[in-house]
Amino acid sequence: MLKENIPNNKTDISIVIINYNLAKEIDDCLNSFFEAVKDNISLSYEIIIVDNNSPDKDLHDVEKKFINDTIHFYYLEKNVGFGKGCNFGFSKAKGKYICFLNPDTLVKEDIFKPILLLFENDKSIGIIGPKQQVQSNRFDFSAGFYPNILFELFNLFGVGVFFEGFLMSSITRWRQNKRIEVGWILGAAIFIRAELFKQINGFDKDYFMFFEEVDLCRRVTRQGYKVLYCPEFAIHHIGSVSGKKDYTLYTIRTYSSKNIYFSKHYKGLEKFLIKSLLYAQLVSQIIIWSVLFPVNKNKSKQKLTAFIHLLKNKMKYEHRY
């Protein structure tokens, strides 16, 4: 049985949001949050917004609008990436629990109280993630399994993420939206115990963007904690509005981070096979996007630039991109 109350000896939860040119989305996100929790007078929270040196300075207007003791704005002098930005936000946090929340999310209901109650009543849970609703119900990208050879085989044709999303959606429907232990939670909305986040030294600084949440969840699991996907709790996730407009940058960052992840967490023959598949994917994607060039010249050109760069530079990310 769930305990009735959440201990309130300090701030219950710190919500950390990283901004890069998404002031309008943060405005909408904050408005949705306040509307969702307006009746939850027992919830003690703070909101920490970290700006990653956005070229536009619109976040200052949002700061002026939300003059509130529970909201704190910090402005970094350079774009340090998602993981480092979250680590900085955590360094300012006072909450017993941390929620890393994307700016392009809308909170439609109070999911915070039930999620914190889950943590309080099961000390084996390290991370919790809600369902991140998108337009299509056929795919569920809210959570997933550890990256493996099967998924990377599908990625030879660029469909591995859709296969995993379809598989997760099918499993949650079959289990009638019951909670599932998973390999990772999508970082757009991820809840974690503050003490645990500190214990494992937060997000790995080697990732600039992408796969840092997969890495985090894996390290949490190795500490003996569960990573729990709870589809009965939901937020609306608009989806990567600041990252996917530049297909070259998005692709380079994705593959370089994936390469870092496999280098850190796999050994021996499995590591050799998966990294060989990554290089095979670069070649196969060059062929695929060359064929698609007449259909979509702009996207194809960006994708080809990215995959050729990744081949030449051994999947390393350079900040000139």
N, C-alpha and C positions, 0 to 999 in steps of 0.2 A: 504494500500500500504506500502511496506517495505521502511524504510529509506535507503538512498543511502550509508551512511557511518557509520562506527562504531566509537563512540567517542574514541579518542586516548590520553586522558589526562594522562593515565598511561598504564601499560602493559594490553593488552586486555585479554589475557588468560594465565594461568599457567597450564602446563601439568605435572601432578604428576604420576610418575611410581615407583612402589614398586618392588624391585628385591630380589629374593631368588634363587640363582644358575641358573639364566637364562641370563647370560651375552651375549651369542650368540643371543638369541631372542631379547634382548634389542638393540643390534647392528643392527639387521635387522629392528626392529621397527623404530629406529631413521632414518635409511637410507630411509625407506618408507615415513616417515613424511616429511623429507626435500625435497624429490622428489615431494610429493603431494602439498606442499605449496610454491614451488620455484617461482611461478609466482604471488603469493599474496604478493606484496610488502607493502601493507597497514596493514598487520596483525602484531601486536606487541605481541610477545610471549616469554615465558621462559619455560624451561624444567627442572624439579626437579626430580632427581633420588635418591631414598632412598634404601640403601642396608640393608636388615634385617639380618645382621651378617651371610652372606652366607659362608658355609664351603669352597667352592672354592673362590678364589680371582681374578677370571677372569675379574670382572668388572673394575678393575684398568687398564687393557689393553684397554677396551672400553673408559675409561676416557681419556687416553693418545691420543686415536684416534680422539676424538671429543673435541679438545681444542677450546672452544667457549664461549664467554661471556654470551650466552643465555642458556647454559647448566650448571647445578650445581649438583654435586655429594655429597651425605652425607652417612656416614657409621655408622650405629648404633652398639652398643656394644653387643646387644642381639636381638634375634628374638622376636619382640613385636607383631607380627601378622599383618594382612592386615589393619584393621581399625586404629590402633594406628600408624602404619607406614604412612598411608595417613594423619592422623592428624598432624604428625611431618612435613611431606612435606608441608602441608597447612600453618603451622606456618612460613615457609620460603617464602611463595608465595606472589607476589605483584599484581597478576592479578585481574581484575574485575570479571572474570569468572574462574572457575576451571574445568579442565578435568582430572578425574582419569582414567588412561589408563593402561591396563595390558601390561606387556612386551611381551606376546605371541599374539600380534595383529599386523596387517599390515595395514597402511593407504594407500588405493588405490586412493583416490581422496581428494580434499580439501573440507572437510565437516565443517571446522571450521568457515569460514566466514558466510555461510548460517545459521548455528546454532546460532552464536552470533547475527545475524540480527533478528532471531526469538525472542531471549531474549529481545533485544532492543525494539521491536515493540509490545510485549505483556508482560506487567509487572506482569501478573498473573501466568506466567510460572516459576516454581521453579527449575525443573529438566528436562533435555532433554536427550534422549538416541537414538543412531542410530541403524540400523539393524546390528547385529553382524553375518556376514555370516559364515556358516559352510558348510561342504560337502553336507549334506542332506537338501533339501528344504521342506521336509515333516514336520519338526519340527522347531519351532522358539523359541529359548530360550533367545532372546534378552530382553524380558520384560514379565510381567505376572500380575496376579490378586492377591489380598490379599490371603494368605493361609487360607483355610477354611476346613470345615468338609468333603465336597465332595472330594477334592483333597487328603485328608488324608485317606479316605476310599480306594481310588485307590492305595495309598501307602502301604496298607496291602499286596499288591501283587508286590510292588516295581515299579509301573508304573505311579505314580501320576505325576512325572515330564514330562513324555512323553505325557500324556493326556493333560496337560496344554500347552506343546510345540506344540502339534498338533492343539489344540484349537486356540492358538494365530496365528499360521500359516494360519489356515483356515479363521480367521477373517480378517487378513491383505490382503489375496487374495480377499476375498469378498468385502472389502472396497477399492480394487485396490491401495493398498499401501498408503492410506491416513493416516494422523496422528491420533493417538488414545490416549485418556487419560487412563492411566493404574495405577495399584497399585505399581509396582516397575520396575526398570530398572536394568538389569544385570550389576554388578560393573566392568566388563571388559572395559567398555567405558561409563562413566557417566559424564554429564556436569551439573554444578550447579552454581548459583550465589554465589560469595565469601561472600558477606554480609550475605546471608541466611545461608550458611554453618557455619559461625561464630555464628550467632544468635542461632542456635540449638545445638551449641557445638560439631559440627562435628560428626564423627562416634562414636557410643556408644563403650566405652572401654571394656565393658563386653564380647564382641564378639572377639574371637581370629581370626577366619576365618569362612566365610559363614554366610549368613543372615544379615550381617551388612548393606548391601545396601537396603534390604527389610525394615529393621528397619528405616534407614535414610529416605527413600521415604515416609514411613508412617508418620513420624514426620513432614516432609515437607508439606504433605497434611493437617495435623492438623493445620498448620500455615496458611492455606487458599490458598496455591499455588497448581498449577497443575503439575502433573508428566506426561510428554508427550513423547510418543514413536513415532519416525519419521522414518519409514522404507524406505523413499526415500533417506535417507543418510545412507551410509554403510561403515563398516570396515570389514576386514577379521580377524576372531578370530580363532586361531589355537586350543585353548582349554586346559586349566588346565594342562599344561605339567609338572608342578612342584608338583602338589598336588595329582593326581590320581594314581601315580605309587604305592603308599603305600595305599592299600585298607583299611587296618585297621585304619590308621590315618585319611584318608579321611572320612570314615564312622563315626568314633567317633566325629570328629569335626563337621560334618554336623548335626548329631542328637543332640549334646550338644548345638549347636547354635540355632537349631530349638526349643529346649526346653526353652532356654532363651527368644526367641522371643515370644512364646506363653505365658510365664509367665509374660512378660512385657505388652503385648497388649490385652490380653483377660481376661474376668472376668466371675464369676458366672458359670452357667451351661455350657455355650459354652467352657469356659476354661477347665472345668472338662471333658467334652466329648472329646475335642481335645487331651488333655494330656493322657486320657485313650486310645485313638486311637494310640498315639505314643508308649505306652507300648505294645499294641496289635501288632503293627508293628514289634517290636523287637522279639516277640515270633514267629510271622508268618515268619519273615525273617530267623530265626534260623532253622525253619522247611524246608523252601525252599532251603537254602544253604546246609543243610544236605542231601537233596535229590540230589542236583547238585554236591555234592562232588566227585563222580566218574568221572564226566565229566570234571571238572576243579579243581583239588585238591588245587593248590596254591591259587587261588582267593577265593575259598570256605573256606579254612582254615583262611585266613585273615579276611573275612567277619564274620565268626563264632566267631573269637576272639573278633572282635569289638562289635558285638551285645551282646555277653555274658558279656563283660566288661561294656557296657552301662546299662544292666539290674542290674548288681551287684552294680554299682556306681550311680544309679539313673540319668543317662544321664549327668553326670558331666565330663568335660574334664580335664584331668590331663596332665601336661606338660612333664611327662615322655614319653608320646606318642607324 
